[in-house]
Every structure is written in structure tokens, then in C-alpha cells.
Amino acid sequence: MEQDATVSLSAFTALGRVVDDDFWPVDESDFGPYRRRVRYAHTLPVPSGGYQLRCRLVCLNGNGTVVLRDSMKP
């Protein structure tokens, strides 16, 4: 699929739940991120305008969780 270079694409692509309190470092050269165990749901991508959710875990509560989960159902 060919995309117009002027179009900015953004989507929610994963929805999951952190399953425990453990975290561990991952050696990636000069960058030292940490990982967590996450149980991911089977979902479909949906368009997003949520920049604050980019590249990190964010706790969603209440109606926001329900709306996002329902819109990502396969």
C-alpha cells in the first residue's frame, strides 16, 4: 500500500495488562530501557490522536478503557 508522504498516520496498535510488579533492564547499546511482562489482547489497530500514549505504558481507567477496548475488538 502506498502512502502520501504528507499524511501523518497514528493508531493504537496494542492493548494489554501488566501482569506483575517485576521489571528488568535490557541492554541495547547506549540506551538502557526496562521491560515488563504484559498480557496483550487480540485487537485491531484503530486511529488515534493520543500523543500522550505514544511509546509508553499508560494506566487507563473507567470509561476510557471500555471505549478503547471495544473499538479495538477484531
Backbone as a ProteinNet text record, in pm:
[ID]
protein_1_A
[PRIMARY]
MEQDATVSLSAFTALGRVVDDDFWPVDESDFGPYRRRVRYAHTLPVPSGGYQLRCRLVCLNGNGTVVLRDSMKP
[TERTIARY]
85.3	0	89.6	64.9	144.9	80	162.8	112.4	164.6	81.2	121.8	216.5	332.9	433	385.5	282.6	232.7	129.8	84.7	-17.1	49.4	8.1	59.5	-32.9	24.4	-54.8	-28	-132.3	-121.3	-233.7	-200	-302.8	-266.1	-369.1	-348.8	-328.8	-220.8	-192.8	-187.6	-188.7	-182.6	-258.1	-318.7	-389.5	-356.2	-304.2	-264.4	-271.6	-245	-247	-113.9	-49.4	74.3	38	109.6	68.3	136	245.1	310.2	389.6	460.4	536.8	682.8	723.2	862.4	897.2	1021.4	1076.2	1224.4	1283.6	1424.4	1486.3	1616.7	1685.2	1714.4	1716.6	1750.8	1869.8	1974.9	2095.5	2079.1	2065.2	2053.2	2152	2281	2386.9	2385.8	2383.7	2385.8	2250.4	2146.6	2010.9	1976.8	1929	1901.9	1757.8	1668.6	1527	1500.8	1384.8	1338.1	1216.7	1192.1	1078.1	988	861	761.3	687.2	632.9	550.4	410	363.9	232.3	154.4	29.2	-60.3	-142	-116.2	-181.1	-310.6	-408.5	-535.9	-523.4	-601.9	-607	-692.6	-630.6	-700.3	-668.9	-743.2	-718.3	-675.9	-588.9	-549.5	-667.6	-671.2	-772.7	-702.8	-754.3	-693.5	-684.1	-579.1	-555.9	-509	-550.9	-496.6	-424.8	-401.1	-346.4	-195.9	-133.1	12.6	70.1	-1.4	49.5	62.3	-0.3	7.9	119.5	196.6	299.1	419.1	458.4	584.3	594.6	487.5	498.3	371	381.1	263.8	187.9	56.9	-28.2	-145.4	-175	-287.4	-417.3	-506.5	-638.1	-740.4	-831.1	-933.6	-1071.7	-1171	-1309.5	-1353.8	-1431.9	-1494.3	-1392.2	-1278.8	-1177	-1127.2	-1110.1	-1067	-1171.8	-1297.2	-1406.4	-1418.4	-1414.6	-1426.9	-1312.2	-1190	-1074.4	-1080.3	-1107	-1115.6	-1222.8	-1339.4	-1448.9	-1419.8	-1348.9	-1318.5	-1208.8	-1129.9	-1020.7	-1057.6	-1182.4	-1224.2	-1213.3	-1157	-1145.3	-1280.7
-117.8	0	123.7	213.7	335.4	446.9	521.6	629.4	763.9	865.3	1002.3	1048.6	1099.4	1140.6	1255.3	1328.2	1440.3	1396.3	1272.1	1222.7	1164.5	1210.7	1158.5	1047	928.6	815	789.3	761.8	735.8	641.3	535.8	438.9	370.1	327.7	237.2	99.9	31.3	-98.6	-212	-182.8	-287.6	-244.5	-342.1	-318.8	-436.3	-408.4	-517.5	-477.8	-576.6	-557.2	-603.8	-520.1	-558	-666.9	-781.3	-897.4	-910.7	-836.6	-843.2	-715.2	-709.1	-589.4	-596.1	-705.7	-722.1	-636.2	-590.5	-523.3	-554.1	-546.6	-580.9	-495.8	-467.7	-387.3	-469.3	-402.4	-464.1	-388.3	-460	-396.7	-368	-242.2	-200.1	-87.6	-119.3	-22.8	88.8	215.5	329.2	356.7	296.5	317.3	202	229.6	125.2	117.5	66.8	58.4	-57.3	-56.2	-164.4	-229	-353.7	-428.3	-473.8	-496.1	-550.7	-662.8	-755.9	-862.5	-805.6	-820.5	-768.2	-878.2	-895.8	-988.7	-905.3	-926.5	-847.9	-913	-830.6	-876.9	-885	-972.5	-979.6	-861.9	-767.4	-645	-606.4	-510.8	-448.7	-304.4	-248.4	-108.2	-13.9	94.5	198.2	333.8	429.1	562.5	626.4	706.4	769.1	911.9	996.3	1130.4	1146.9	1035.4	1039.5	1039	1153.3	1162.1	1118.8	1146.5	1112.9	962.7	881.3	736.3	676.4	759.3	711.1	654.1	532	470.5	452.1	429.8	402.8	339.1	286.1	230.9	343.6	342.6	442.5	369.1	402	340.4	408.5	329.5	379.3	325	408.7	366.9	405.4	339.9	376.5	365.2	462.2	459.3	462.2	528.8	533.5	395.3	308	171.6	96.6	110	40.2	86.1	216.7	271.4	223.2	230.2	186.7	37.5	-42.5	-188.2	-226.6	-167	-201	-159.4	-48.4	-4.5	-88.8	-162.2	-243.6	-390.6	-426.7	-567.9	-612.9	-734.2	-786.8	-822.3
0	0	0	-88.2	-99.9	-17.5	55.7	140.1	91.8	103.4	73.3	184.7	150.6	248.9	337	296.1	376.1	478.8	472.6	564.3	688.3	804.9	930.9	978.9	997.9	1044.1	1191.7	1265.5	1407.4	1446.6	1523.6	1561.4	1691.2	1767	1878.9	1817.2	1851.4	1791.2	1892.4	2021.2	2122.9	2247.4	2312	2437.4	2527.1	2645.5	2733.8	2879.5	2963.7	3108.4	3165.6	3247	3314.9	3416.1	3411	3489.4	3625.5	3650.3	3780.7	3804.8	3916.3	3951.1	3907.9	3843.5	3802.6	3681.7	3677.6	3559.8	3554.5	3435.8	3418.9	3309.5	3322	3220.2	3095.4	2983.2	2856.1	2800.1	2764.4	2712.5	2563.7	2529.5	2389.5	2362	2371.3	2342.9	2447.7	2403.9	2495.8	2560.5	2507.7	2557.6	2651.4	2771.4	2869.6	2913.6	2827.1	2865.2	2962.2	3022.4	3108.6	3044.3	3078.5	3024.2	3137.8	3104.7	3197.1	3127.2	3205.5	3147.9	3124.4	3002.1	2964.6	2894.5	2931.9	2863.3	2764.3	2635.6	2530.6	2484.1	2453.8	2398.4	2246.6	2185.6	2039.3	1993.3	1920.1	1880.4	1736.5	1688.4	1558.8	1583.2	1497.3	1514.8	1491.4	1567.3	1547.2	1544.7	1467.6	1460.3	1598.9	1618.2	1748	1731	1822	1831.1	1964.1	2033.8	2168.8	2176.5	2154.2	2156.3	2291.7	2401.9	2534.6	2555.5	2470.3	2483.9	2398.7	2331.7	2240.6	2316.7	2280.7	2328.3	2478.8	2547.4	2690.3	2742.9	2863.8	2930.7	2997.2	2981.2	3044	3107.2	3230.9	3300.3	3254.9	3197.9	3159	3257.2	3301.5	3396.5	3345.6	3399.2	3374.4	3230.5	3187.5	3055.7	2942.2	2959.8	2855.4	2817	2916.1	2890.5	2809.4	2847.7	2779.1	2635.6	2612.8	2477.1	2389.2	2438.2	2360.5	2333	2435	2417.5	2316.5	2328	2235.8	2093.5	2074.7	1938.6	1873.9	1954.5	1902.3	1884.8	1914.9	1902.3	1757.7	1738.4	1599.9	1541.9
[MASK]
++++++++++++++++++++++++++++++++++++++++++++++++++++++++++++++++++++++++++

